[in-house]
Amino acid sequence: MKKISYRNKQLCLMPTVSPEDLPSIPEAEEGFSGSANLGVGRGLAMPGEPVTPAMYSEQEERPFFTNRKKNVSNKNMDYDELLELLINMADEMDNQEDSVLANFADFLIKKVAVQKSLNYSWLFRDLLIKIVDSDIHNQNEALINITRQFNKILKLHINLDNNMSEAMKEAYQGSMSRAKEYVK
């Protein structure tokens, strides 16, 4: 008998766990020594034994969970400032006659200028055209879901930020991630 198994969702790579994510191990009180009859470290005192007060160390006062540094990403890019920096760098490299780095700076200037002038509504339209021209099995379902995702994110970000360009960018990126689900 041959059994065919299936999964109801796609396999995905599990995120790696860094040591900062794991809780620290609390250290147990060992007492002065294991053979001493002072009653410290054994847990319970025998009747008639002198009871010593509990001893605390600085290590017990530290937090149980370590604080992990969060990566701060600045989504708002100032393209004008970046272009000015790249132009100054390219001019300086031309003055120093370093043509390789000057050409690379010119290449970056072109890429930043293209990125600055992107129209996300045109990119979304091109995405829909690519889906129609592709051989995806459920094209109609994909088009409906991707368009709903785009409209939902666009409406959400316009209500929150009132910034149309940022809302279009977020909506396009969300619909692009939804489209990737249909490609795989």
C-alpha positions in Angstrom: 0.0 0.0 0.0 1.5 3.3 -1.1 0.6 6.3 1.0 0.7 9.8 -0.4 1.3 12.5 2.1 0.7 16.2 1.6 1.2 19.5 3.4 -1.5 22.1 3.6 1.0 25.0 3.6 4.3 25.7 1.9 7.5 24.8 3.7 9.4 27.8 5.0 12.7 28.3 6.6 12.5 28.6 10.3 14.2 31.8 11.7 17.5 31.3 13.4 17.6 31.9 17.1 20.4 34.0 18.4 21.8 33.6 21.9 20.3 37.0 22.8 16.8 35.6 22.3 17.3 32.8 24.8 16.6 33.4 28.5 19.6 33.4 30.8 20.0 30.4 33.1 19.4 31.3 36.8 22.3 30.2 38.9 21.5 28.0 41.9 22.9 28.8 45.3 25.6 26.3 46.1 26.6 27.5 49.5 30.1 27.8 50.8 31.0 24.2 50.1 29.2 20.9 49.6 30.7 19.3 52.7 30.2 22.1 55.2 27.6 21.5 57.9 26.4 25.1 57.9 23.1 24.4 56.4 23.7 26.7 53.4 23.1 25.2 50.0 21.3 22.1 51.3 17.8 23.6 51.2 16.5 22.5 54.6 18.1 22.7 58.1 18.1 19.9 60.5 16.4 20.5 63.9 18.8 22.2 66.3 21.1 23.5 63.5 21.7 27.2 63.5 20.0 28.8 60.6 22.0 31.4 58.6 20.2 34.1 56.7 19.9 33.8 53.0 22.7 35.2 51.0 22.2 37.1 47.8 24.7 38.0 45.1 24.8 40.7 42.4 24.2 38.0 39.8 20.8 37.3 41.2 19.8 40.9 40.8 20.4 40.9 37.0 17.4 40.5 34.8 16.4 37.0 33.8 16.0 37.9 30.1 18.7 39.6 28.3 17.9 42.8 26.4 18.3 42.4 22.7 19.3 45.4 20.6 16.7 46.2 18.0 17.6 47.1 14.5 16.4 50.5 13.6 15.5 50.9 10.0 14.7 54.3 8.5 12.1 53.7 5.8 11.9 57.4 4.9 14.8 58.0 2.5 15.8 61.5 1.6 16.7 61.1 -2.1 17.8 64.7 -2.5 20.3 64.4 0.3 21.6 61.1 -1.1 21.9 62.5 -4.6 23.8 65.5 -3.3 26.2 63.2 -1.4 26.8 61.0 -4.5 27.3 64.0 -6.8 29.9 65.4 -4.4 31.6 62.0 -4.1 31.7 61.6 -7.9 33.2 65.2 -8.4 35.8 64.4 -5.8 36.8 61.2 -7.5 37.0 63.0 -10.8 39.3 65.5 -9.2 41.5 62.7 -7.8 41.4 61.0 -11.3 40.0 57.8 -9.8 37.8 56.9 -12.8 36.6 53.5 -11.4 35.0 55.0 -8.3 33.7 58.0 -10.2 32.0 55.7 -12.7 30.5 53.7 -9.8 29.2 56.9 -8.2 27.7 57.9 -11.5 26.0 54.5 -11.7 24.6 55.0 -8.2 23.3 58.4 -9.1 21.4 57.0 -12.0 19.9 54.2 -9.9 18.8 56.6 -7.1 17.3 59.0 -9.7 15.2 56.1 -11.2 14.2 54.9 -7.7 13.1 58.5 -6.8 10.8 58.8 -9.8 9.0 55.4 -9.5 5.3 55.5 -10.0 3.8 52.6 -8.0 0.4 52.7 -9.6 2.2 52.0 -13.0 4.2 49.2 -11.4 1.0 47.7 -10.0 -0.6 47.8 -13.4 2.5 46.1 -14.9 2.3 43.4 -12.2 -1.3 42.7 -13.2 -0.4 42.5 -16.9 2.5 40.1 -16.1 0.0 37.9 -14.2 -2.4 37.9 -17.1 0.4 37.0 -19.6 1.7 34.2 -17.3 0.6 30.6 -17.1 -0.6 30.7 -13.5 -3.4 28.2 -13.0 -5.8 30.4 -11.0 -5.3 33.8 -12.8 -8.7 35.2 -11.9 -8.4 34.3 -8.3 -4.8 35.7 -8.2 -5.9 39.0 -9.8 -8.8 39.4 -7.4 -6.7 38.7 -4.3 -3.8 40.8 -5.3 -6.1 43.8 -6.2 -7.9 43.4 -2.8 -4.6 43.3 -1.0 -3.4 46.5 -2.8 -6.7 48.4 -2.1 -6.8 47.3 1.6 -3.2 48.4 2.3 -3.6 51.6 0.3 -6.7 52.5 2.3 -5.1 51.6 5.6 -2.0 53.7 5.0 -3.9 56.7 3.6 -6.0 56.8 6.7 -2.9 56.5 8.9 -0.4 58.8 7.2 -2.3 60.9 4.7 0.8 60.5 2.5 -0.2 59.2 -0.9 3.2 58.3 -2.2 4.2 56.3 0.8 0.7 54.6 0.8 1.2 53.6 -2.8 4.6 52.2 -2.1 3.4 50.1 0.8 0.4 48.9 -1.1 2.5 47.9 -4.1 5.0 46.0 -1.9 2.2 44.2 -0.1 0.5 43.2 -3.4 3.9 42.1 -4.7 4.4 39.8 -1.7 0.9 38.4 -2.3 1.7 37.8 -6.0 4.8 35.8 -5.0 2.6 33.3 -3.3 0.9 32.5 -6.6 4.2 32.1 -8.5 5.6 29.4 -6.3 
